[in-house]
Amino acid sequence: MPHLKTFFLLAILLCTAGCGARDKGRPSPASGVSDRELPAQESWNITLAVSDSGRPSSLVRAGHASEYHRGEKRELYIDRGIAVTIYDPQGGAPTYMNAGRGVLHDNQDIEAFDHVLIRSGDGTTISTEHIVRTNSDRMLRSDKYVTITKPSQTIRGYGFESDDAMKRYRIFQASGEAVSK
């Protein structure tokens, strides 16, 4: 019987010891993260068709997407590998963009980051670390180092601007090599 009293006394002491001061290293559930930092929704293995006036303008695929609401704006953060098909409004060959991650803005602008590779219908490729595709004028732009490769030439430089089909482009600080035939 004395052992039983000792056992209960010890059990009560252990239980009340756990109710002491909070561990300073552990955040409480109510502290630290605001609603603005949490996504409104998340999806995995997404395929998103983007249209402009009823016509398909692009197809976006990603391993993961998180939608954030910032005031009136909505942004879709996509990651785990993204693949974007940009359709030509005149029915020409599409342009393909692959990257590690990106952001789809509510005005349908697309930003791509991390090993961005863009390939046009004629075989032209662009590689860079960051690019923005603006929907309003259907242009590709980057202020980072870019490499443009065609069958007969390679152009490198900093700063870049091109149409979606990569037919007309300019590099702001260029260097390159060409093979003449």
N, C-alpha and C positions, 0 to 999 in steps of 0.2 A: 504494500500500500504506500509506503514512503516513496518508492520508486515511481509510482503512478503520479503522485503529487509533483515530484521533481520533473517528470516528463511534461506534464501540463504547464508547469511554471516556465520551463525552458521553451516550449512551443509558443506560449504567449509572448515571451521576451523576443523571440525571433520574429514573430509576426509584427510586433510594434516597432522593431528595429527597421523593418522595411518601410515603415510609414514616416521615416525621418525626413531630413532635408533632401531636396531634389538633387540629382546628379547634375552638376553644372555642364557636363560634356554632352548631355542628351537634350535636344530641343523638345519642347512640349508640342503636342499636336496643333495647338492654337497659335503658335508663334512661328516666325520665320518666313513662311511662304504666303504671299498674297494671291488673291484670285487672278490678278493681272499676270502673274507668272505661270499660272497653270493653263494648259490648253483647254479650249472649249470642247474639243473632241479630238480623238486620235483614231487612225486607221492603219492597217498593215496590208501590204501587197496591193496597192491602189492602182487603178487605171481611171484617169479623169479625161473626159473629152471636153475640150474648150471650143466654143463656137462664137462666131461674130455674125450677127444678123441672120442666124439660122444656118450659116455655112460653117463646117468644121475648120478651125484655124490651127489647132494643135491637139496632140494626144500626149498626155503626161503619165508616165508609169514610175512608181517608186516603191521601195520596200517598206517605207514608213512615212506617215504624214501626221502633222500636228497643226490644228487650226487655232489661231490666236485672234482675239478681238481687241483692238486697240482704239478705243473711242468708236468712231464710225467706220474705221477701216478693219478689214479682215485680211490676214496673211496666212498662207498655208506653207509651213516649213516642211520640206520633203527631204528625206535622207535615205541612207542605206542603199545607195545606187539609184540614180535617176536616168530615165531615157525619155527624151522628148522628140516627137515627130512634128515638124512645122510644115503645114500644108501650103502650097502655092495657091493663091486665090484664082489664078488663071488656069489651074489644072496641070501645071508643070510638075516636075519631079520634086518630091518633098526634101526637106533638109532634116538631118538627124543630129541630135545633141545628146551626149552622154556626160555625166559628171557624178561626183560623189554625193553632193547635196545641193539644195537650191531653195528658192523662195518663189512662190506664185502669189503675186499681189492681186488685190481685188480689181484692179484695172486691166488684168490679164498680162501684165509685164512679168517676165520670168528672169530671175537671177540664178546663175549656176556657179558653183564653187568646186574646187578640188579636182584637179585633173580633167578639165573640160576638153572634150573632143567633139568637134562639129564636122559633119561630112555632108557635102552638097551632092546633088544629082549628077554633076559632071566629074565627080571624084576629087574635088578640092577639099582639103581638110585644114582645119584650124585647131591648134592646141594652145591652151592658156590655163591660168588658174582661176580666173573670174571673168564672167561675161554677163551682160544684161541684154535681153531681147525685149525691146519696147513694142507693144502692140499697136499703139497709135500710128506709128510710121513704119512698122515692120522692119526695124533695123536692129543689128547686132552691134554692141559696143563694148570695148574693154579699155581700161587704162593700164593694164598689166602687160608683161612680156608675152608676145604672141608669135607663133610660127605658122605660116601659111604654106602648104605644100600642094603643088600641082604636078602633073606628070613631067613638065619641063622646067620647073623652077621651084625654089624654096626662098621665101622671104621671111625675115625675122625683124622684130622691132618692138618698141613700146608704144602703146596706144593704137587702137584699131576701130574702124567703123565700116560696116558693110550692110548691104541689103540682105534679106532672108536667103535668097538663092545664092549668095556669095558671087554674083556676077560683077558687081561694082564694089570695090573696097579701097580703103586707103589706110596706110600705117603712118603714124605721125613721126616716129623716129625709126626709120627703116635701115636694114642692111640685108644683103641676100646674095643668092647665086642663081644663075640661069644656065641651062644647057641649050646651046644653039644647034640647030640641025640644018 
